[in-house]
Amino acid sequence: MCFIRLKTKKKTIQTKNILKKVVKKFGGIKKWL
């Protein structure tokens, strides 16, 4: 159970980081517009 929970936690952290990167990219695009 704990091992599975750790795996899902890592995945959520990765997705959050990806979302942050995407938001940063869109923020940069908005600045240019």
PELIN-V876111 format. One record per run of one state. SS is the DSSP state (@ for helix, = for strand, . for the rest). FROM is the first residue (numbers start at 1). TO is the last residue. If there is no record, write none. Layout:
ss:SS from:FROM to:TO
ss:SS from:FROM to:TO
//
This chain:
ss:. from:1 to:1
ss:@ from:2 to:32
ss:. from:33 to:33
//
